[in-house]
């Protein structure tokens, strides 16, 4: 894969790159509408494919938060056309890495030493390049190590990157005006946390310690003396990326085992720790030779405050969804309904969220749940299609819900998708034995 000798770090440089991408997209639309005149039955497939490719090509050279947003969107399989999901999924573990000279220069800047001064051996070519940093293999004192190096300028460009991405997100998610600021502030704060590798090490060690008793789950050790705010050194963990593993001919028993481990890990964090690994994409997990799940990234941890946790999970109970008074009260507590809503808005959003929550909380209503069920995912796809084509939804203000929904919903969507990829049937309350 081609390497990068430079990453644009200035606001003007990065904005210019995105403007060029915008021009390409405009050209794609012009080409599409030209063909549409000749062939009225032409679908958007070619347009989506061209746009997805051009957007990804523009973002992958910028890296940082712009690419991270693409990574987050790639997890929303029922939100975007398939062409975008496939292309943006590459941001999880397949983007152009920094060149060897730039790696050496960056390492020196962050740790005040060159790699060869710190490690007994250091592989100049990365083994994994993602949105915020890339990983190199190293050795010291007989230990195999993974060294994650953050890309130059990532932390400094987060605010300006999000300002550039904001108009697209406002339109895509039907957010309106200043009320949308709380969501962007939540994303900005989380992305800033992800660039603080000392915080990530602290979070990693805390959750590793507290989750170490969960069966079939493994974590690396972290080495603070060989790390800094922009470099993390940890054990090299062997295994197959979960995304690659799910494409193999694994047994139903193995899918269930890994799925149960994932489910228990997430439910224990949410209900036991009131904080959660809020980045459940396949690039953050390995499957080792013993069929155990290895967690290798704790950059994005979401704390779940009581005033959100309580109503959120009370609405996961079937009897509360069916009780109009309780259901309405919880919608107000979660900021889905507001005191300024009209009767029309109250009726509309109550009906909308009743339908949505009845489906998405259905795993919690059973003793066991089959995430490989075609029926469950067919209903999700149908509901997504229904909402996408509903003109009334577009007229309503999409600024609904507490800011905490952003990462909690991302966590559950990501978890559900991973469990679906594993075709896992899980015991819903199995995690309680770890609390």
C-alpha positions as CSV (number, residue, x, y, z in Angstrom):
1,X,0.0,0.0,0.0
2,X,1.2,3.5,-0.8
3,X,2.6,5.4,2.2
4,X,2.1,9.0,3.2
5,X,5.1,11.4,3.6
6,X,2.9,14.2,4.8
7,X,-0.5,14.8,6.4
8,X,-2.2,18.2,6.0
9,X,-2.4,19.7,9.4
10,X,-3.4,23.3,8.8
11,X,-7.1,24.5,8.6
12,X,-6.6,25.9,5.1
13,X,-4.8,22.7,3.8
14,X,-7.5,20.4,5.2
15,X,-10.4,22.6,4.0
16,X,-8.9,22.7,0.5
17,X,-8.7,18.9,0.4
18,X,-12.4,18.7,1.3
19,X,-13.4,21.3,-1.2
20,X,-11.6,19.3,-4.0
21,X,-13.6,16.3,-2.8
22,X,-16.8,18.3,-3.0
23,X,-16.0,19.3,-6.6
24,X,-15.6,15.6,-7.5
25,X,-18.9,14.8,-5.9
26,X,-20.6,17.6,-7.9
27,X,-19.2,16.1,-11.1
28,X,-20.6,12.7,-10.1
29,X,-24.0,14.1,-9.7
30,X,-23.8,15.9,-13.1
31,X,-22.8,12.6,-14.7
32,X,-25.6,10.8,-13.0
33,X,-28.3,13.2,-14.0
34,X,-27.0,13.3,-17.6
35,X,-27.4,9.5,-17.8
36,X,-30.8,9.7,-16.0
37,X,-32.2,11.8,-18.8
38,X,-31.3,9.1,-21.3
39,X,-32.3,6.2,-19.0
40,X,-35.1,7.3,-16.5
41,X,-34.9,3.8,-14.8
42,X,-31.2,4.3,-13.8
43,X,-30.6,3.6,-10.1
44,X,-28.3,5.5,-7.7
45,X,-26.0,2.6,-7.3
46,X,-23.2,4.0,-9.6
47,X,-23.6,7.4,-8.1
48,X,-23.4,6.0,-4.5
49,X,-20.3,4.0,-5.5
50,X,-18.5,7.0,-7.1
51,X,-19.4,9.3,-4.2
52,X,-18.4,6.8,-1.5
53,X,-15.0,6.3,-3.3
54,X,-14.3,10.0,-3.7
55,X,-15.3,10.9,-0.1
56,X,-13.2,8.0,1.3
57,X,-10.2,8.9,-0.8
58,X,-10.4,12.5,0.4
59,X,-10.7,11.6,4.1
60,X,-8.1,8.9,4.2
61,X,-5.3,11.3,3.4
62,X,-6.5,13.7,6.1
63,X,-6.8,11.0,8.7
64,X,-7.9,12.2,12.2
65,X,-11.5,13.0,13.1
66,X,-12.7,13.4,9.5
67,X,-11.8,9.7,8.9
68,X,-13.1,8.7,12.3
69,X,-16.6,10.1,11.4
70,X,-16.5,7.8,8.3
71,X,-15.5,4.9,10.6
72,X,-18.5,5.6,12.9
73,X,-20.9,5.8,9.9
74,X,-19.6,2.5,8.5
75,X,-21.1,0.8,11.6
76,X,-24.6,2.1,10.7
77,X,-25.4,-0.6,8.2
78,X,-29.0,0.4,8.0
79,X,-28.4,4.1,7.7
80,X,-26.2,4.5,4.6
81,X,-26.3,2.9,1.1
82,X,-24.2,-0.3,1.0
83,X,-21.5,1.4,-1.2
84,X,-20.7,3.9,1.7
85,X,-20.7,1.1,4.3
86,X,-18.2,-1.0,2.3
87,X,-15.9,1.9,1.5
88,X,-16.0,3.5,4.9
89,X,-15.4,0.2,6.6
90,X,-11.9,0.3,5.2
91,X,-11.2,3.1,7.7
92,X,-11.3,0.5,10.5
93,X,-7.9,-1.1,9.6
94,X,-7.0,-0.4,6.0
95,X,-5.8,3.2,5.3
96,X,-2.5,4.5,3.9
97,X,0.2,4.4,6.6
98,X,2.8,7.0,7.3
99,X,6.1,6.4,5.5
100,X,9.1,5.1,7.5
101,X,10.9,8.5,7.6
102,X,7.8,10.3,8.9
103,X,7.2,7.5,11.5
104,X,10.8,8.0,12.8
105,X,10.4,11.8,12.9
106,X,7.0,11.5,14.6
107,X,8.3,9.1,17.2
108,X,11.2,11.4,18.1
109,X,8.8,14.3,18.5
110,X,6.5,12.4,20.9
111,X,9.0,10.4,23.0
112,X,12.1,12.5,22.5
113,X,14.0,9.4,21.2
114,X,14.1,7.5,18.0
115,X,12.5,4.0,18.0
116,X,15.9,2.2,17.8
117,X,17.0,4.0,20.9
118,X,13.9,2.7,22.9
119,X,13.4,-0.9,21.5
120,X,15.7,-3.8,20.8
121,X,14.0,-4.0,17.4
122,X,11.3,-1.9,15.6
123,X,9.6,-2.7,12.3
124,X,9.5,0.4,10.2
125,X,6.5,-0.6,8.3
126,X,3.1,-0.5,10.1
127,X,1.0,-3.6,10.5
128,X,-2.3,-1.7,10.9
129,X,-3.2,1.9,10.0
130,X,-6.5,3.4,11.1
131,X,-8.1,6.8,11.6
132,X,-6.1,8.3,14.5
133,X,-2.9,6.2,14.6
134,X,-1.0,3.3,13.3
135,X,0.6,0.2,14.9
136,X,4.2,-1.1,14.6
137,X,5.6,-4.3,15.9
138,X,8.6,-4.1,18.2
139,X,10.7,-6.1,20.7
140,X,12.2,-5.3,24.1
141,X,13.7,-7.6,26.7
142,X,12.3,-10.6,24.9
143,X,8.7,-9.3,24.8
144,X,6.7,-8.9,21.5
145,X,5.2,-5.4,21.6
146,X,2.7,-3.4,19.7
147,X,3.5,0.3,19.4
148,X,0.6,2.7,18.4
149,X,1.8,6.1,17.1
150,X,-0.7,8.9,16.7
151,X,-0.7,10.8,13.4
152,X,0.8,14.3,13.5
153,X,-1.7,17.1,14.0
154,X,-4.7,14.9,14.7
155,X,-5.6,16.4,18.2
156,X,-5.1,20.0,16.9
157,X,-7.4,19.6,13.9
158,X,-10.4,18.0,15.6
159,X,-12.5,21.2,16.1
160,X,-11.8,22.5,12.6
161,X,-12.5,19.1,11.0
162,X,-15.9,18.8,12.8
163,X,-16.8,22.3,11.6
164,X,-16.2,21.1,8.0
165,X,-18.1,17.9,8.5
166,X,-21.0,19.6,10.4
167,X,-23.1,20.8,7.4
168,X,-23.1,17.2,5.9
169,X,-24.1,15.7,9.3
170,X,-26.9,18.3,9.8
171,X,-28.4,17.3,6.5
172,X,-27.9,13.6,6.9
173,X,-29.4,13.3,10.4
174,X,-32.0,16.1,10.0
175,X,-30.6,18.2,12.8
176,X,-31.5,21.8,13.0
177,X,-29.8,25.0,14.2
178,X,-28.1,25.7,17.5
179,X,-29.9,22.8,19.3
180,X,-27.6,20.4,17.5
181,X,-24.5,21.9,19.2
182,X,-24.8,19.5,22.2
183,X,-24.3,16.5,19.9
184,X,-21.3,17.9,18.1
185,X,-19.8,18.9,21.5
186,X,-20.2,15.3,22.7
187,X,-18.4,14.0,19.6
188,X,-15.6,16.6,19.9
189,X,-15.0,15.8,23.6
190,X,-14.9,12.0,22.9
191,X,-12.5,12.5,19.9
192,X,-10.2,14.7,22.1
193,X,-10.2,11.9,24.7
194,X,-9.2,9.4,22.0
195,X,-6.1,11.5,21.1
196,X,-4.9,11.4,24.8
197,X,-3.1,8.1,24.9
198,X,-2.2,8.5,28.6
199,X,-5.9,8.6,29.3
200,X,-6.4,5.6,27.1
201,X,-3.8,3.6,29.0
202,X,-5.5,4.5,32.4
203,X,-8.9,3.5,31.0
204,X,-7.5,0.3,29.5
205,X,-5.9,-0.8,32.8
206,X,-9.0,0.0,34.8
207,X,-11.4,-1.9,32.6
208,X,-8.9,-4.8,32.0
209,X,-8.7,-5.2,35.8
210,X,-12.4,-5.0,36.4
211,X,-13.4,-7.3,33.5
212,X,-10.6,-9.9,33.9
213,X,-13.0,-12.4,35.5
214,X,-15.2,-12.7,32.4
215,X,-14.7,-16.0,30.6
216,X,-13.0,-16.2,27.2
217,X,-11.8,-12.6,27.3
218,X,-8.2,-11.5,27.0
219,X,-6.4,-8.1,27.2
220,X,-2.9,-6.9,26.6
221,X,-0.6,-5.4,29.3
222,X,0.3,-1.8,28.9
223,X,3.8,-0.2,29.4
224,X,3.6,3.4,30.6
225,X,7.4,3.8,30.7
226,X,7.5,3.2,26.9
227,X,4.4,5.4,26.2
228,X,3.5,9.1,26.1
229,X,0.5,11.3,25.3
230,X,0.8,10.3,21.6
231,X,2.4,6.8,21.8
232,X,1.1,3.6,23.4
233,X,3.2,0.5,23.9
234,X,1.4,-2.7,24.9
235,X,1.7,-6.5,24.4
236,X,1.6,-7.8,20.9
237,X,-1.6,-10.0,20.8
238,X,-1.8,-12.7,18.2
239,X,-5.1,-13.5,16.5
240,X,-7.4,-12.8,13.6
241,X,-9.3,-9.5,13.4
242,X,-13.0,-10.2,14.2
243,X,-14.1,-8.8,10.8
244,X,-11.9,-11.3,9.0
245,X,-12.8,-14.1,11.4
246,X,-16.6,-13.7,10.6
247,X,-15.8,-14.3,6.9
248,X,-14.4,-17.7,7.7
249,X,-16.3,-21.0,8.0
250,X,-16.6,-20.9,11.8
251,X,-18.9,-23.3,13.7
252,X,-22.2,-22.2,15.3
253,X,-20.7,-23.2,18.6
254,X,-17.8,-20.9,18.1
255,X,-20.1,-18.1,17.0
256,X,-22.2,-18.5,20.1
257,X,-19.2,-18.6,22.4
258,X,-17.6,-15.4,21.0
259,X,-21.0,-13.7,20.8
260,X,-21.8,-14.6,24.5
261,X,-18.4,-13.2,25.5
262,X,-19.1,-10.0,23.6
263,X,-22.5,-9.6,25.1
264,X,-21.3,-10.4,28.7
265,X,-18.4,-7.9,28.3
266,X,-20.7,-5.1,27.2
267,X,-23.5,-5.8,29.6
268,X,-21.1,-6.1,32.6
269,X,-19.5,-2.7,31.7
270,X,-22.9,-0.9,31.3
271,X,-24.6,-2.4,34.3
272,X,-21.7,-3.0,36.6
273,X,-19.2,-0.2,35.8
274,X,-21.6,2.4,34.3
275,X,-19.1,3.1,31.6
276,X,-18.6,1.3,28.3
277,X,-16.1,0.6,25.5
278,X,-18.2,2.7,23.0
279,X,-16.3,1.7,19.8
280,X,-17.4,-1.8,19.0
281,X,-16.1,-2.2,15.5
282,X,-14.3,-5.3,14.3
283,X,-10.9,-3.7,14.2
284,X,-10.8,-3.5,18.0
285,X,-11.2,-7.2,18.5
286,X,-9.1,-10.3,17.7
287,X,-10.0,-14.0,18.0
288,X,-6.9,-15.9,19.2
289,X,-5.9,-19.6,18.6
290,X,-7.8,-20.7,21.7
291,X,-11.1,-19.2,20.4
292,X,-10.9,-16.3,23.0
293,X,-11.9,-12.7,22.3
294,X,-9.0,-10.2,22.6
295,X,-9.8,-6.5,23.2
296,X,-7.0,-4.3,21.9
297,X,-8.3,-0.7,22.0
298,X,-9.9,1.4,24.8
299,X,-9.7,4.9,23.3
300,X,-13.4,5.6,23.4
301,X,-15.0,5.0,26.8
302,X,-18.4,6.4,27.5
303,X,-19.6,7.1,31.1
304,X,-23.3,6.4,31.6
305,X,-24.7,8.8,34.2
306,X,-27.6,7.6,36.4
307,X,-30.1,10.2,35.1
308,X,-29.7,8.7,31.6
309,X,-29.1,5.0,32.6
310,X,-32.3,4.7,34.6
311,X,-34.9,5.8,32.1
312,X,-32.9,4.3,29.2
313,X,-33.0,0.8,30.6
314,X,-36.5,1.2,32.0
315,X,-37.6,1.6,28.4
316,X,-36.0,-1.7,27.6
317,X,-38.7,-3.4,29.7
318,X,-41.6,-4.6,27.6
319,X,-44.2,-3.7,30.3
320,X,-43.0,-0.1,30.4
321,X,-43.2,0.3,26.6
322,X,-46.8,-0.9,26.8
323,X,-47.7,1.5,29.6
324,X,-48.5,4.8,28.0
325,X,-48.0,6.9,31.2
326,X,-44.6,5.4,32.0
327,X,-43.6,5.4,28.4
328,X,-44.4,9.1,28.0
329,X,-42.7,10.1,31.3
330,X,-39.5,8.3,30.2
331,X,-39.5,10.1,26.8
332,X,-39.5,13.4,28.7
333,X,-36.7,12.3,31.0
334,X,-34.6,11.2,27.9
335,X,-35.3,14.6,26.2
336,X,-37.1,12.9,23.3
337,X,-40.2,14.9,24.2
338,X,-39.8,18.5,25.3
339,X,-42.2,20.9,27.2
340,X,-42.5,23.1,24.0
341,X,-43.8,20.2,21.8
342,X,-47.2,20.6,20.1
343,X,-49.8,17.9,20.4
344,X,-49.0,16.9,16.9
345,X,-45.3,16.5,17.7
346,X,-46.0,14.6,20.9
347,X,-48.3,12.1,19.1
348,X,-45.8,11.7,16.2
349,X,-42.7,11.1,18.3
350,X,-44.5,8.8,20.7
351,X,-45.6,6.6,17.9
352,X,-42.2,6.8,16.2
353,X,-40.3,5.8,19.3
354,X,-42.8,3.2,20.4
355,X,-42.3,1.4,17.1
356,X,-38.5,1.8,17.2
357,X,-38.0,0.8,20.8
358,X,-40.4,-2.2,20.5
359,X,-38.0,-3.6,17.9
360,X,-34.6,-2.6,19.1
361,X,-35.2,-3.6,22.8
362,X,-36.7,-7.0,21.8
363,X,-33.5,-8.9,22.7
364,X,-34.0,-7.8,26.3
365,X,-37.5,-9.4,26.4
366,X,-36.2,-13.0,25.9
367,X,-34.2,-15.5,27.9
368,X,-32.2,-16.3,24.7
369,X,-31.9,-14.3,21.5
370,X,-30.7,-15.2,18.1
371,X,-28.8,-12.3,16.5
372,X,-28.4,-14.2,13.3
373,X,-32.2,-14.2,12.8
374,X,-33.1,-13.0,9.3
375,X,-36.5,-12.0,10.6
376,X,-35.0,-9.6,13.2
377,X,-32.6,-8.0,10.7
378,X,-35.3,-7.9,8.0
379,X,-37.5,-5.9,10.4
380,X,-34.7,-3.5,11.1
381,X,-34.0,-3.0,7.4
382,X,-37.7,-2.4,6.7
383,X,-38.0,0.1,9.5
384,X,-34.9,2.0,8.3
385,X,-36.3,2.1,4.8
386,X,-39.6,3.3,6.1
387,X,-38.0,6.2,8.1
388,X,-35.7,7.1,5.1
389,X,-38.7,7.6,2.8
390,X,-41.0,9.2,5.4
391,X,-41.5,12.9,4.3
392,X,-43.0,13.8,7.6
393,X,-39.9,12.9,9.5
394,X,-37.9,15.2,7.3
395,X,-40.2,18.1,8.3
396,X,-39.8,17.4,12.0
397,X,-36.8,18.7,14.0
398,X,-34.4,15.8,14.4
399,X,-32.8,17.2,17.6
400,X,-34.3,14.6,19.8
401,X,-32.9,13.0,22.8
402,X,-30.1,13.4,25.4
403,X,-26.6,13.8,24.1
404,X,-25.8,10.4,25.8
405,X,-27.9,8.7,23.1
406,X,-25.1,9.3,20.5
407,X,-22.5,6.9,22.0
408,X,-25.0,4.6,23.7
409,X,-26.9,4.0,20.5
410,X,-23.6,3.6,18.6
411,X,-22.5,1.0,21.2
412,X,-25.7,-1.1,20.8
413,X,-25.8,-0.8,17.0
414,X,-22.2,-1.8,16.8
415,X,-22.7,-4.7,19.3
416,X,-25.8,-5.9,17.5
417,X,-24.0,-5.9,14.1
418,X,-21.0,-7.8,15.5
419,X,-23.4,-10.4,17.0
420,X,-25.2,-10.6,13.7
421,X,-21.9,-11.2,11.9
422,X,-21.2,-14.1,14.3
423,X,-24.7,-15.4,13.9
424,X,-24.7,-15.7,17.6
425,X,-27.5,-17.0,19.8
426,X,-26.9,-15.6,23.4
427,X,-28.3,-16.0,26.9
428,X,-29.5,-12.5,27.6
429,X,-29.0,-12.5,31.4
430,X,-25.8,-14.7,31.5
431,X,-23.7,-11.5,32.3
432,X,-25.4,-11.1,35.7
433,X,-23.2,-13.8,37.3
434,X,-20.3,-11.5,36.8
435,X,-21.9,-8.5,38.6
